[in-house]
Amino acid sequence: MKIVVAIAFVLILGSLASALFFLMRDKGRSNRTVQALAMRVGLSITLFLLVLFSYKMGWIQPTGLH
């Protein structure tokens, strides 16, 4: 599960970086920035739901702060 979460974080950061790239390159003339940011939001929501589902199924356990 740690690997899946790590991959999801890398994808989210990659989407954010591509949005920044498109923002700087296109200067607002295309929708690629909006699409990249929408993909980032979708990936973030999917990751949150995956972690919630994994907790409910017992695949992950909270460890608390020590």
N, C-alpha and C positions, 0 to 999 in steps of 0.2 A: 504494500500500500504506500510505503514511503516513496518508492520509485515513481508510482503513478502521480502522486502529489508533486514531486519534484519536476516531472515532465510537464505537468499542467502549469506550474509556475514559470517554467522556461517558455512555454507557448504564450502565456499571458504577457510576459516581458517582451517577447519577440513581436507580438501584435502591437504593443505600445510603442516599441521602437520603430516599427514600420509606419505607424500613424505619424510619428514625429518626422520621419523621412519624407512621407508624402506631403505633410504640411509645409515643410521647408522647400520641397522641390516644386510642388504644383501651385503654391501660393493661393489656395482657395479656388482654383479653377476646375477642380474635379471632385468627385464624391469619394475618392479612395481613402481619404483621412477618416471620413465618417464611417465607411465600411470597416476599416481597421479598428476603430474604437468600438463599433458595435460588436465586432468579433471578440474583442477583449472583454466586454461586458458579458457576452454569452459564455465565454470560457470561464469567467469568474463565477457566474451563477451555477454553471455545471459543476465546477469544483466544489462549491459550497454544498450543493445537493448531494454530490458523491460522498463527501465527508459525513454529512448528516445521515445518509443511508448506511454508510459503513458503520457508524456508531450504533444505529438502531439494530443492525444485523449482528453486532458483537465482533466485527472484524477488527475494530480498533478500540482501545480502552484509554480513558483519561488517566494521566499520570499525576496531575496536580503540580503545584510549584513547591519545591523543597528548598 
